[in-house]
Amino acid sequence: MMSPPPSTIKQFDLLSREDLGKRKKKNNDNNNYKKKKKKKKKKKKKKKKKKKKKKKKKKMKKKKKMKKKKKKKKIMTKKKKEEEEA
């Protein structure tokens, strides 16, 4: 079995366990930050979508109401005309 070249051994000694731990923690914190940011963005998007849906529903309700009103008006004018003719 061949032993690794001395340069790599030295490099590993430089990276003590403590440094490795610090690096790992930093990486982990960074990843967690990214995840949180993504989650926040998703939540915001969901909220926006919900708001849009609500607005659309409201608009549709208004449209329906107006249609009903128009229909009623049409019927009433028709009845009025019939009464005038009679």
C-alpha positions as a LaTeX table, in Angstrom:
\begin{tabular}{lrrr}
\hline
Residue & $x$ (\AA) & $y$ (\AA) & $z$ (\AA) \\
\hline
Met1 & 0.00 & 0.00 & 0.00 \\
Met2 & 1.38 & 3.40 & $-0.96$ \\
Ser3 & 1.31 & 6.24 & 1.55 \\
Pro4 & $-0.11$ & 9.56 & 0.38 \\
Pro5 & 2.34 & 12.30 & $-0.60$ \\
Pro6 & 3.50 & 14.43 & 2.35 \\
Ser7 & 1.81 & 17.59 & 0.99 \\
Thr8 & $-1.68$ & 16.17 & 1.56 \\
Ile9 & $-0.83$ & 15.03 & 5.08 \\
Lys10 & 0.33 & 18.52 & 6.01 \\
Gln11 & $-2.81$ & 20.06 & 4.54 \\
Phe12 & $-5.04$ & 17.84 & 6.65 \\
Asp13 & $-3.17$ & 18.73 & 9.82 \\
Leu14 & $-3.82$ & 22.39 & 9.07 \\
Leu15 & $-7.53$ & 21.73 & 8.94 \\
Ser16 & $-7.98$ & 20.88 & 12.59 \\
Arg17 & $-11.20$ & 19.35 & 13.86 \\
Glu18 & $-12.28$ & 22.72 & 15.25 \\
Asp19 & $-11.88$ & 24.47 & 11.92 \\
Leu20 & $-13.76$ & 21.70 & 10.18 \\
Gly21 & $-16.59$ & 22.04 & 12.69 \\
Lys22 & $-16.72$ & 25.81 & 12.20 \\
Arg23 & $-16.79$ & 25.41 & 8.44 \\
Lys24 & $-19.56$ & 22.83 & 8.69 \\
Lys25 & $-21.62$ & 25.10 & 10.96 \\
Lys26 & $-21.16$ & 28.07 & 8.63 \\
Asn27 & $-22.27$ & 25.99 & 5.68 \\
Asn28 & $-25.24$ & 24.66 & 7.62 \\
Asp29 & $-26.28$ & 28.15 & 8.77 \\
Asn30 & $-26.03$ & 29.38 & 5.21 \\
Asn31 & $-28.17$ & 26.52 & 3.94 \\
Asn32 & $-30.75$ & 27.09 & 6.68 \\
Tyr33 & $-30.87$ & 30.78 & 5.76 \\
Lys34 & $-31.45$ & 29.91 & 2.13 \\
Lys35 & $-34.18$ & 27.42 & 3.06 \\
Lys36 & $-35.92$ & 29.98 & 5.27 \\
Lys37 & $-35.75$ & 32.58 & 2.51 \\
Lys38 & $-37.24$ & 30.12 & 0.02 \\
Lys39 & $-40.03$ & 29.25 & 2.47 \\
Lys40 & $-40.79$ & 32.95 & 3.02 \\
Lys41 & $-40.92$ & 33.53 & $-0.73$ \\
Lys42 & $-43.26$ & 30.56 & $-1.16$ \\
Lys43 & $-45.50$ & 31.86 & 1.63 \\
Lys44 & $-45.59$ & 35.31 & 0.03 \\
Lys45 & $-46.48$ & 33.77 & $-3.33$ \\
Lys46 & $-49.23$ & 31.70 & $-1.71$ \\
Lys47 & $-50.62$ & 34.81 & 0.01 \\
Lys48 & $-50.58$ & 36.71 & $-3.27$ \\
Lys49 & $-52.35$ & 33.83 & $-5.02$ \\
Lys50 & $-54.98$ & 33.69 & $-2.26$ \\
Lys51 & $-55.53$ & 37.46 & $-2.53$ \\
Lys52 & $-55.89$ & 37.18 & $-6.30$ \\
Lys53 & $-58.38$ & 34.32 & $-5.91$ \\
Lys54 & $-60.39$ & 36.33 & $-3.38$ \\
Lys55 & $-60.45$ & 39.33 & $-5.70$ \\
Lys56 & $-61.56$ & 37.15 & $-8.60$ \\
Lys57 & $-64.32$ & 35.61 & $-6.48$ \\
Lys58 & $-65.51$ & 39.07 & $-5.43$ \\
Lys59 & $-65.53$ & 40.21 & $-9.05$ \\
Met60 & $-67.48$ & 37.15 & $-10.13$ \\
Lys61 & $-70.01$ & 37.72 & $-7.34$ \\
Lys62 & $-70.45$ & 41.32 & $-8.47$ \\
Lys63 & $-70.87$ & 40.21 & $-12.08$ \\
Lys64 & $-73.49$ & 37.65 & $-11.07$ \\
Lys65 & $-75.36$ & 40.26 & $-9.04$ \\
Met66 & $-75.34$ & 42.68 & $-11.97$ \\
Lys67 & $-76.58$ & 39.97 & $-14.32$ \\
Lys68 & $-79.43$ & 39.19 & $-11.94$ \\
Lys69 & $-80.29$ & 42.88 & $-11.70$ \\
Lys70 & $-80.30$ & 43.23 & $-15.49$ \\
Lys71 & $-82.52$ & 40.17 & $-15.87$ \\
Lys72 & $-84.94$ & 41.50 & $-13.27$ \\
Lys73 & $-85.04$ & 44.88 & $-14.99$ \\
Lys74 & $-85.72$ & 43.21 & $-18.35$ \\
Ile75 & $-88.60$ & 41.20 & $-16.88$ \\
Met76 & $-90.04$ & 44.28 & $-15.16$ \\
Thr77 & $-89.93$ & 46.36 & $-18.37$ \\
Lys78 & $-91.56$ & 43.50 & $-20.26$ \\
Lys79 & $-94.34$ & 43.34 & $-17.67$ \\
Lys80 & $-94.79$ & 47.12 & $-17.83$ \\
Lys81 & $-95.07$ & 47.03 & $-21.61$ \\
Glu82 & $-97.66$ & 44.25 & $-21.43$ \\
Glu83 & $-99.67$ & 46.23 & $-18.89$ \\
Glu84 & $-99.59$ & 49.33 & $-21.06$ \\
Glu85 & $-100.77$ & 47.35 & $-24.09$ \\
Ala86 & $-103.56$ & 45.70 & $-22.17$ \\
\hline
\end{tabular}
